[in-house]
Amino acid sequence: MRNSDLEGAKRIIDSLAPGVRTDRERGALLAVTGIYTSLLKSKEGTMQSWDQGRVLRAAQSISASQMADEIDLGYSETLASYSRLMQTSA
């Protein structure tokens, strides 16, 4: 997804889905699917572009929440990792 290869990213996401076993992995897969969807919509012009700083702050907020479960943690860690990756490539 980092290189805008959305077709390849979709194939990878689809291949990873059957191997998901833990709640943290489920959360990570949800985040990746959300990132893919937002990039797809952005490419089609139906959504704003990715704001790395804003997403990173949201992910950190989720991780800091006392109510966060394993799915939330997997989701927020994946968002934070992708955001940092995008910041370093910009």
Contacts in CASP RR format, 6 or more apart in sequence:
PFRMAT RR
TARGET T0000
AUTHOR 0000-0000-0000
METHOD contacts of the structure
MODEL  1
MRNSDLEGAKRIIDSLAPGVRTDRERGALLAVTGIYTSLLKSKEGTMQSW
DQGRVLRAAQSISASQMADEIDLGYSETLASYSRLMQTSA
1 9 0 8 1.000
1 32 0 8 1.000
1 35 0 8 1.000
1 36 0 8 1.000
1 39 0 8 1.000
1 82 0 8 1.000
2 85 0 8 1.000
2 86 0 8 1.000
2 89 0 8 1.000
4 39 0 8 1.000
4 43 0 8 1.000
6 36 0 8 1.000
6 39 0 8 1.000
6 40 0 8 1.000
6 43 0 8 1.000
9 36 0 8 1.000
10 36 0 8 1.000
13 29 0 8 1.000
13 32 0 8 1.000
13 33 0 8 1.000
13 36 0 8 1.000
16 29 0 8 1.000
16 32 0 8 1.000
17 29 0 8 1.000
19 25 0 8 1.000
20 26 0 8 1.000
20 29 0 8 1.000
22 70 0 8 1.000
23 69 0 8 1.000
23 70 0 8 1.000
23 71 0 8 1.000
24 70 0 8 1.000
24 71 0 8 1.000
24 73 0 8 1.000
24 74 0 8 1.000
24 77 0 8 1.000
25 74 0 8 1.000
26 71 0 8 1.000
26 74 0 8 1.000
27 70 0 8 1.000
27 71 0 8 1.000
27 72 0 8 1.000
27 73 0 8 1.000
27 74 0 8 1.000
27 75 0 8 1.000
27 78 0 8 1.000
28 74 0 8 1.000
28 75 0 8 1.000
28 77 0 8 1.000
28 78 0 8 1.000
30 71 0 8 1.000
30 75 0 8 1.000
31 74 0 8 1.000
31 75 0 8 1.000
31 76 0 8 1.000
31 78 0 8 1.000
31 79 0 8 1.000
31 82 0 8 1.000
32 78 0 8 1.000
32 82 0 8 1.000
35 78 0 8 1.000
35 79 0 8 1.000
35 82 0 8 1.000
38 47 0 8 1.000
38 50 0 8 1.000
39 50 0 8 1.000
41 47 0 8 1.000
42 48 0 8 1.000
42 49 0 8 1.000
42 50 0 8 1.000
50 86 0 8 1.000
52 83 0 8 1.000
52 84 0 8 1.000
52 86 0 8 1.000
52 87 0 8 1.000
52 90 0 8 1.000
53 83 0 8 1.000
53 87 0 8 1.000
55 79 0 8 1.000
55 80 0 8 1.000
55 82 0 8 1.000
55 83 0 8 1.000
56 79 0 8 1.000
56 80 0 8 1.000
56 83 0 8 1.000
56 84 0 8 1.000
56 87 0 8 1.000
58 76 0 8 1.000
58 79 0 8 1.000
59 75 0 8 1.000
59 76 0 8 1.000
59 77 0 8 1.000
59 79 0 8 1.000
59 80 0 8 1.000
59 83 0 8 1.000
60 76 0 8 1.000
60 80 0 8 1.000
62 68 0 8 1.000
62 72 0 8 1.000
62 73 0 8 1.000
62 75 0 8 1.000
62 76 0 8 1.000
62 79 0 8 1.000
63 72 0 8 1.000
63 73 0 8 1.000
63 76 0 8 1.000
63 77 0 8 1.000
63 80 0 8 1.000
65 72 0 8 1.000
68 76 0 8 1.000
END
